Each structure stands twice: as C-alpha cells, then as structure tokens.
Amino acid sequence: MSQTSNAANFTLAELLICACAEVWRDEGEVLATGIGIIPRLAQGLAKLTHSPELMITDGEACLTEEPVTIGAKNHEGRAYAGWMPYSRVFDNLWGGRRHALVGPVQVDRWGQANISCIGDFARPKRQLLGLRGFPGNSINHVNSFFVPNHGPRVFVDKEVDVVCSVGYRKERWPAGVKKDYLRIARIVTDLCVMDFGGRSEDSEHAIRVISLHPGVSFAQVQAATGFPLLKIEDLGETAYPTAEQLALIRKLDPKDLRSKQLKDNPSGVRKAA
Amino acid sequence: MLNKQMTAADVVATLRDGMTIGIGGWGPRRKPMAIVREILRSPLKDLTVVGYGGTDMGMLCAAGKVRKLIYGFVSLDFIPLEPYFRKAREAGQIEAMELDEGQLHWGLRAAAMRLPFLPTRIGLATDQPGKINPQFRTVTSPYADGEVLLAMPAIKLDVALLHVHKADKLGNTRLYAPDPFFDEWFARAAERCYVSSEEVVERIASDETDARFNPFERNLVSGVVAARGGAHPTSNVSTSNVSTQCGGYGWDAAHLKRYCDSAEQDGGWAQYASEFLAGDEAAYQQAVGGVDAITQLPRQVF
C-alpha cells in the first residue's frame, strides 16, 4: 500500500502544511487560526484551495482575504477586509465561529493539552507559556493540534501535568457544565494524522490514527505514544502535496522559513525504519 | 480647568507598597515602560501586577518588586517566554494567578462594572479553577437551563498604567495602535489610571474621524505623563494618517535580545540595571541610542 518513491520532491514540512490545511476543510465560515509557521502557512493554503470562505488575519489585527506572505519586509500591497483586534477575537470565539490549530507541549489520551508548565504548578520544574487562550478556546470552539515532535513526552501515559484545554475525560466534567461546544478535530504530527473518532470500552472519543506519513509504520507511531492508539481500517498514507499546493506554499513562504521548522528539514518520504 | 499633567516620578510617588497595579499593552507591545522604569528606580515592593505581560512584568520580577502576578502570559512574542518571569516562577519566588487571556479580560470587566464576578465557561473542566486558582467558585444559572458556570472574580486595580499616542492636559487620549488590546478595561477596573503619552498637548480638538481613536473617556484618567519614546523597548505602532507628530515605532529587538541574554548570566540583572537604569529617563534614552533612534525603530511585519 505504501508508495515506493524515489527521493521525494517535497519536504516533510510541506507534507505537514498540506495535512494541517485539511483540518479546515468543510468547517464553513470560521476564523481559522494557525499558531506557528507551519499551521499559519496551512491556514493560508486552506483558504487558497478548498476553503476560500475561511476568515484569516494578517498575523496582527486585521482580516484579509488574501493570505499574507510570511517573512515580508513591509506592509506594502496588503489589503484589509476587516478589523480583528484581540477583543473581537474573544467576542468571536465565545460565539464559537473559530477553528484554531494550536501547538500543545503535552497531550493525553483524552485530548487534554498542556502549555502551562511541567511539574508542580506552585514551583514548576519548567515554566512554559502559561494558559494563554487554551481554556476558553477549547470549551467554546473546535480545535486541532499540531505536534512536530511526536514522542512519549508529548503524548503522555497519564494525564497532562496541567489540564489547560478541555478534553473527553468524563471525570473532568461536573454535572451541569455544558459540554456541547467541545470538539477536537485532528492531531497532525511529524509521524501521522489522528482524530478522535475511535470507540473503545471506556471512550467514545478514542484517539485513532487515520493516516501515516510516507515511510512511517503504525508500530513506530504506537511506540512513540504513551497510551494505546486505535487505527482506522485500511490505514493508508497521508496525501502527498500536489504540484498546485507546492506552488502556493512557495508563494506564501518565498524565504523558505518552513525549512527551518523541523530538525534537519527531512524529506517528505522517509525510509521505513 | 483641569490640568492632569504630571511626571513619571509624580505618578510613582502616589504608589504604595502592596498595591495592585494593572499595566496595559500586550507582551512586547505598547507598555508604559517610562513609568515602569520609574518604579524600578523606586523603593516600592510587594506589588501585585496584573496584565498581558512582557518586559514590564519581567523587569519588575527581576528587581524584586513583585509579590504576585496575575497574567494570561508573560511573553516577548518573538522570544516566547519572558526570561526573568520564567526564573521567578521556577524559583517559586512569586505567587502566580495564571489566567486564560479571556478570563483576565472578564475579571477586569467585572471590576469595571463594580460586580463581584462575571459568569463564564472558561476554565471549567481544566486545572485552572482547581489546581491553579483553588479560590475560584462556580454558580448555577437561576433559569431553566440550570447551567453551572465559573464565577470569574472581579480583578480590582488600585492603579492602571497605560501608554498612548496622544493626550491632552484634561486627560483626553488618542490611541492609533493597530490593536488597542484591553487598555480600556484596565482604565475602567482601576481606582486611578495614569497614562503616559508620546505627546501631551494643551487641548485635543479633532474632527469626528480622529475622535473615534479616543479609547476611553477622560474621567477615568487621573494623570497624563509626556513620554516620547516611553514604550521602549516595547513597540508603539501607529496606523494613523491623521496624526503624524506622534508616529509610532517597532520594538527594539536587539535591546530585547540583550536584556534576555542578561537573564542567562550571574548578576545579569544588576548589570542591566547599572547600565540602563542608574540615571533618569533622559539618561536611559541616551544609553539606548537617543529618542530619535527609538522613534525611528521600524515596525515589525508579521
């Protein structure tokens, strides 16, 4: 089933940009927010291909219908469709019309994520970013995760050190708390794409692998994950970037900042382990 | 008629140990640093500092001014984690009320409306109310839905410190930034609000278009401080075509990197302070290249 390929004509970063763009397919007229270079390129790519209805910002306080070039020297030629200061971002997200692609430091089997700190909160072993918008985002609108370093320190065996964003762990939801707006769509990692469509004895939202990146095996993904994973039937490869997608990525990122996002900028097709 | 003009030193003379001080701006953007530097030079201590933190919180932690931080984050954006904040947290040196960014906004709004709390879903089903803020409570909707919500407590401020582009002696202000952030709610949540400004004029008397850039009404403002370049090393971008005298500037990435590097060295803060904070604001501006160099720093592009 895996395509035997010669040296790929695309990098892993480019494959991930295309896989990340898929999280916004058929999501409607939502504010698409990708945090970091790869997710941000993905949101632009999604808008320029399958989902022109998405709302995106210029990376600052304006909405634009034309994704901005990453790494531009000045604001020349930018055209703004609307205004989106942070206060309006909150107003929008509290109404639910947003899908963010964020980068957690830890994720557990319930989809709960941590970016606050490692260790004890009162005196952390390592202070991270803090809660930022995770609690409010996760209980109000759809989220997906981007994890460029798939490993057991990210996908932890127990619960994350600090539950910053809500997930599917029933014990965390007291009676009367409204769970209706929780949805975690996908997790895109450097090894695979996963969703929460699995069913197991104790979960209706178990994490399952829905595609493997070229040259990666399910066993390899499982070994890099601190909890048991499910997989879809007929598990196949993540779609390769098309020539059109690659051209658009180059246009959005002419300085090739994407090549500096993953260690050693690996090829999109890795040799099977 | 009113004259609210004062100096940064006058502002700091009104502050007391143990006060709760809210600071406007966002990370490395539009921080009232001239007033913050005056606090750094003062004997003030045991402060509770509230905000979307950047160098303001980091420097106040480094100088031992802080008992407690109330924050959504403390970041310099291109340097994701403020290094002196990280050190203070990892040393267990400060009390931390870590909030969701929207919760902080909500707590300021509750204080602004003189309410004890505002209901929200933010924080429910996370560690935020239990492990991080065990004093937080829930409320049950009295209506048919019976929904359980978090009661986000009001964050009352003794003082708010903000930085804008233009002010007059009555306390009227203009903010031409791409994003006004939550400065309005800091002003409303505070007993007293002091605003530093690139420019202070006798009277602002503008047209209607320019009046739209007035971020909050003057009866919230206790004092205005003239501080051209006063946000340095943070940015004070202006998008205005209306007012060119108080044009904006980007953040000083080189200075911020140097400041962050100092956190990696033993005695790094003392050295930074002796180099940049030993004299007054004019001496500070001289040490970083002069006010013209500050106000010509190019805007960052994202």
Interface residues (C-beta under 8 A of the other chain):
Chain A: D58 G59 E60 A61 C62 V68 A72 K73 N74 H75 P85 Y86 S87 F90 L93 W94 Q112 S116 C117 F121 A122 R123 P124 K125 R126 Q127 L128 L129 G130 L131 R132 G133 F134 P135 G136 S138 I139 N140 V162 V163 C164 S165 V166 R172 W173 P174 A175 G176 V177 K178 K179 Y181
Chain B: W26 Y71 G72 F73 V74 S75 P80 L81 F85 R86 R89 E90 A91 G92 A96 E98 L99 D100 E101 G102 Q103 H105 T120 R121 I122 G123 L124 A125 T126 D127 Q128 K131 I132 T138 T140 G146 E147 V148 P178 D179 P180 F181 F182 R299 V301 F302
